[in-house]
Each structure stands twice: as C-alpha cells, then as structure tokens.
Amino acid sequence: MKKLLFLFDIDGTLLSPASLSRKLLNEAITEITGFLPDLQYKDVAGCTDPSIVEKALGKAGISPTETSELLSRILDYYSEKTEEVFPVSEKPFVYEDAVVFLDKVVASGSAVGLMTGNINRVAKVKLHRFNLWSTFPFGVFGDDVAEKSIMPRIAQERAWDFYRQAFRLEHMIIVGDTSSDAYAASENGSRSIIVCRKPEHRDEIISAEPGQIVDTLDDEILLSILD
C-alpha cells in the first residue's frame, strides 16, 4: 500500500513553456474573437486554461453567454496550435531538478498524478515532448474544473480508479510553483511543496503558507518527506 500521493503541476514545476503557451492563447483568442488580450505572466500563473480565457473575454466586454459559446472554439484552436508548434519549438525546456525529484518520488513507492491548469489535450502534448506523460497514470486538468481548490477531491476519485486505494487528503502532497497550488493544498488539508522559480513572487507564495518552499526540487530537505 502506498502511503503518499504526490500531485504535480506542469508549467513552472515540471517544465517551462517559456512564453509560448501565452503566445498561442493570445493567438487563439484573437483568431476567434478579433480581440488581442496581451496575456502576461500574472494573467496565467496558477490559473486553469478555461479561466484564463474567460477572464480575458470578460475584460473585452464579451457577455457570459457569448463567452460560453466561444470558449470551446478558442480552446480547440489553442490545442491544435499547441500540437503543431510545441513539439518543435526550441523555447520550452524541462526542469532537470523536477525530473530528479519525480524519479525519487516514484522510486520511493509513492503514488503520483497530475494536478494542472492545462487542459488535458495540451498537458499531453507538453509532457510528451519531454517523455513524462507516461509517468503519470492519471490527472486532474483545467477542463475538469475551473478552480484548482476543487482538484484534490477529484484526484482522490481518480487515484482510487487506478490504484484501488483511498488516499486521505492529508496524505496528498501538491507539488507546484504558485500561491494557487499552496492554497489548493491548505484549503483541503493537504500538504504542499512549492518551488519558487521566480524570486520576485516569493513573498506572494509565502503568504499562502506552503508546507515547504524551496528554490529547486533537488533540495535535500525534501528527502525526509520520502523516507
């Protein structure tokens, strides 16, 4: 029986899409609506893909009814462009410290899954690029639910489907890079490991009271969690 379930975020945690994902989302919204949202890091960090689009359309003055109709078209276009561009772009890169930590988590006998704001189709492209998709037997994605705080309970259900084991929320560890990941953990009584990839956001992460905050995922302090 596995004692812990580690839920990994993707962007900023396992890999960096650089500015590529924002660029493609901008393109998708502009192509479908004619509106250029000019998405910045603060508009996307810790958010799900659908919520990013909904907020952008709201700023453009598009009604909730129209937004609902446009959302699937925008995300389909975004997915298609990601499938076309991401595998061949030189901009994205994998975080080697994350790969090392992931390998140690798996070797420890712990369960693993994904908990990401990416929609499933996009997450698959990104992780396939770095041969990581097959490491995760299940995931919770941005097209499952708009808010990350709801994801841990969905992860419980999906972990049962694969592992046939009931993980208590306090035995789940969310591995992410933003305050949203830390809040999602604390709101569910779970633990969190937050890697601070951008020092300018450290205070924001600390304010969310993460279980552990580290500069890299190969920090030796994390080894005690796996014992």
N, C-alpha and C positions, 0 to 999 in steps of 0.2 A: 504494500500500500504506500502511495506517495504522500508525503507529509505536507508539501507546499505546492501551490500553483502560481507560477510566475506569468504575468500578463504583460507582454511587450508592446509598447508603442512603436511606430515605424519612423516617421520623419523626425529628425533631430535626435533620435535614440539609437536606432539600428543603422540608419543611413541618412545622408544629406541629399535631398533632391536639388540643392543649391536654389537658384531662383526659377528653375524650370517648371515646377508644378504651378507656381503663381502665374508665370507667363502663360501657361496653357489654359489655366482657369480664366485669366483675363481674356484670352483669345476666344474661349468658348462663350463667355457671356456677351462679348462684343459681337461675335458672329450671329448669335441667336436674337439678340435684343437691339444691337446698334449702340449700346451703352458701354463705355470703357470705364471699368471700376477702379483701375490703377491699384490693385491689391498690394498692400505692404505686409511685412512680416507680422505686425501687430494685428492685422486683419485675419490671419490664418492660423497663427500659433495656438495649439491646443484645441482647435475647433474641428468639427466634422465638415466634410466637403459640402453636404447639403446646407448646413447652417451658414457657411461662408457665402454660398450663392444667395441664399435667402436674405442675408443682411445686405449684400451688395445691391440686390434688386430693390430692397426697401429704401436704400439711400437714393436710388434712381427714381423713386416715386412710383414704382410699379406696385399695383394693388396685390393683396394677398391671394386673391382669386387668380389673377394673371400669373403670379409667381408660382402657384401650384401647377399651372398648366405648362409653364416654361421650364421648371426645374428638371424634369426627366430629359428633356431635349438638350439642355445645357450639359448635364452630367454624361449623357450619351456621347455628345461631341467631345467633351473633355476626355472621356475614357478612350475613344477612338484615337485622338491625337496623342495621348499618353502611350498607347500601344504602338503607335507609329514612331514616336520621337524618343521616348525614354530609353529603350534598349540600345540605341546607337549614339546617344548624346554623351559627350565627354564631361559634362558638368556634374552629374550625380556621382557620389562616392560612398563607400561603406565605411563605417567607423570600426576600425580593427579592434579597439578595446571592447566594443559591443559584441563582436563575434567571439572574442576570447571568453567574455563573461557568459554569453549564451552557451558556449560549449561546456563551460564548467557547470552551469545550471543543469544541463541535460545529463552530464556525466554524474552529477550528484544523485540522480534518480528522481529529481523533482519533475512535476508536470509543467508543460509550457503551452501558452496560447497567445493569440494576438488581441490587443485592445487598442484600436486605432480609429482616428477620424477619417482615414481614407475609405472610400467606398471599396467594396470587395474587388471589383474588376481592376481598379487602379492599384490596390495593395498587391495583388497577384503579380502585376507587371513589374512593380518596383522590387519586390523580393526575388522574383525570378532572375532579375538582372544580376543579382549577387548570390544566386544559388541558395537562398534562405527560405524560400516558400515551403519546401517540403519538410522543414524542421518543425513547423507548427501544424499540429493535427486539427486545430480549429481556431476560430477567431470571432471577434465581435467588431463590426465595421460601421462606418458612417452611414451606410444605407440601411442599417438595422435600427438605429435610434439616433436622434439628433444630439442628445446630450451625453457626454462621457460619464456623468454621475450615475446613469442608469445601466451602463455597460457591465459592471461587475456581476450584477444579478443574472444578466443574460449569459455571462461567461460561466456561471455556476451550472446552468442548464446544459450548456454545450459541452462543458467538461464531463458532466455525467454521461452524455451521449457517447463520448469517445472513451473515457477512462473507466466508466461504470463505477465512479467513486464520487461521493458527495463531499465537496470541499466547503468548509465553513468560510465565511467572508474574512474572518480574522486569520485564516491560513492562506490567503491570497496576497500576493505582492505585485503591485503595479510598478512597472519599470518604464519611466517616461522622462520627459525633459522640460515640462512646463508646469506652472502652478495648477493648471486644469487637471493634470494627472494626479497631483498631490491631493487636490480637493476631492476628486473622484474616489480616492482611497479612503480619506478620512471620513467622508460622508457615509461610507459603507462599513466602517470599522475594519478596513483592510490596511495593510502596510504599504509603504511606497519607497522606492529608490528613485531619486530624481537626479539625473546627470545634467549639470549646468554647462551647456555648450557655449552659452553667450554670457560672459561675466556681467554685462550690463543688466541682465534680468535676474541676477542672484537674489537681490532684496525681495523682488516680487515672489520668487519661489519660496524663500524663507518665510514670508508672510503666510504662505499656505500650510506651514508646519509639516513638511515632509518627514517621513520616518528616517530617511537618510538622504543627505545631499552630498554629491561627490562631483569632482571635476572630470573624472573619467571612470568608466565602468571596470577598469582593471585595478581600482583602488583596493588595497589589501583589506580594508575594513569590511568589505563585502564578503570576504571568505568565511567569516564567522556565521553569516546567515545560512551558508550552505552546509555547515557542519551538522 
